[in-house]
Amino acid sequence: MARFMAWNEQTGEGRFGTYAELYQWSIDRPERFWPALWRFCDVHAQQPWQTVLEYPQRMPGARWFTGSRLNYAANLLRRRDGHTAIVFRGEAGQRQTLSYRQLRQQSAQLAAALREEGIQPGDRIAAVMPNIPDTVIAMLASSAVGAVWSSCSPDFGLESMLDRLGQIRPKVLFACDGYRYNARGFDTTGLIASLREAVPSIERVVIIPFLNPVPDIGAIRSACLWDDYLAPHSGAALECTALPFDHPLFILFSSGTTGLPKCIVHGAGGTLLQHLKELVLHTDLREQDRIFFFTTCGWMMWNWLISALATGATLVLYDGSPFHPGPEALLDMATQERVTIFGGGAKYFSALEKAGLQPQRTHDLTPLKTILSTGSPLAPETFDYIYRDIKADIQLSSISGGTDIISCFALGNPLLPVYRGELQCPGLGMRIEVFDEAGKSLPRGKGELVCSAPFPSMPVGFWNDTDGQRYRQAYFSRYPGVWAHGDYAELTAHGGLIIHGRSDAVLNPGGVRIGTAEIYRQVEALPEILECIAVAQEWHEDVRIILFVRLQPGRSLNATLVKAIKTAIRTHASPRHVPAKVLQVADIPRTRSGKIVELAVRDVIHGRKVTNIGALANPEALDHYRDLVALDED
């Protein structure tokens, strides 16, 4: 970040003494900032742009870097030496490495195979794969030919896969024969066979052995093994098709917990440029770094992580349970692989604290310089835990954005202090504001997180949304011409941001808006509580707050603990935050990326049908919330 500021001064763009000055310039002069970032990060394009920003007042509708032609994979595969590109670790002890030279060579082979298959720019290629190097190669090869990549985690059920892949009609499917989780192997060949038959657009299935060295693929029509598919193209040179800046690169899916998943199309140029900004500037990623983020291939953080190849750094991939054989599993891996940037969901770090781990005493984390957290708000107490028990000399970056923008609205900054409970700053080039109900910008106070000016990683659109109506309805219906993200947030006196939860999960007893994260941080600080979920129950022409708690093993909810919970909330939040009822449950439903699902629980307690159960990692957890007698009582 400091080098970027100095570079801008040297090139005559401007002199910026503070991040606040740089940020203000980036949002006031986007037509200057984004090209400066392009040059500083050395984005490679086969054809330069003619206009940086067309229709800047249109949101949606603005167009970036028109006339330019580039290729995402070409930018990630520029390095071709023996430097380690990928280290893979599996929960069963597997370890594999790939150099940049090997990564480039295998991507070139697969791209040649896809071209021979007849794949053209704009065709869709899908994957049902674990987080292994072959998945990265398949994505890079797809991008090289101009195809549009989309993936599902292999633990999805058939219905969930059809809800996603059935909409986009892929021509080629990459799939594994199975996956491992918590020391168990799960064969997926039958699932893939059913998926192949249910999606008639699939012309080729390429199977990557993962559970078995030679899996039986006889039941999968049009299937072949990975090595057999690549073999005829040994020695192929990498050929990357130059395409317009906004050519579709990825299709990501919304969680689908409130209906059929939205198929969100992201462009190659905007994704690359935004990721480089966040990795190089906000995360200070350099080629000597080793970056890890715990994610499946179905979460946008996987796409974000893979873009780090454009910096020449080393990716550390992990597949399996983060707590097998024990809660220290990923910390052991980080120590052994000398990880410098370590990322995970906020719930992962709170789980480490609940497990009593003190890595600062048990692990050599000397190389570690940055910890990234996202997925849900990171509680201030978890900030304390990380600095006290993991590493004191660290940049802790709580980051927030989403699948919708394949990037972040607010994130870290190596030049700024870290304040407990806060995201350090809005991202460069992102005109972030907090609006009240009437659409008035709030310099302080809680409201809707919005972005009031275009940015390059806005979706190209939704798949099968030819007139753009669903796209506009999703983000621009509440405040016309302004992106409403769906987070309940506030700007801080330090120039940072606090996320208080999702807007659609905000509690509103007596007309007072309460973010669920405000309750969670108080309750989950109690040692007896593993996690909790709060929802609004319709009650006597108003709503009341119901808090469900999951306790540590062997503990049960009693009057003393209920009193402690309510006292903590009343003391540290407000009397209005105190739930009308506190109930114990055995499990809490969550999406496959680990986010708890308040809306599903709210529907269940009101007897309403929960749509798209398949979007949940543990749909059986909803049974704990059905027909509860306590919810019929005052």
Beta strands, then each sheet from edge to edge (+ up, - down):
strand 1: 45-47
strand 2: 51-54
strand 3: 63-66
strand 4: 69-70
strand 5: 84-90
strand 6: 95-99
strand 7: 124-128
strand 8: 148-152
strand 9: 172-176
strand 10: 178-181
strand 11: 184-187
strand 12: 204-208
strand 13: 223-225
strand 14: 243-244
strand 15: 248-253
strand 16: 263-267
strand 17: 290-293
strand 18: 314-319
strand 19: 341-345
strand 20: 370-374
strand 21: 395-398
strand 22: 400-402
strand 23: 407-411
strand 24: 425-426
strand 25: 432-435
strand 26: 446-451
strand 27: 461-462
strand 28: 483-491
strand 29: 497-502
strand 30: 529-539
strand 31: 542-551
strand 32: 581-584
sheet 1: 1+ 4- 14+
sheet 2: 2+ 3-
sheet 3: 6+ 5- 18- 17- 19- 20- 21-
sheet 4: 8+ 7+ 9+ 12+ 13+
sheet 5: 10+ 11-
sheet 6: 15+ 16- 27+
sheet 7: 22+ 23- 24+
sheet 8: 25+ 26- 28+ 29-
sheet 9: 30+ 31- 32-
end
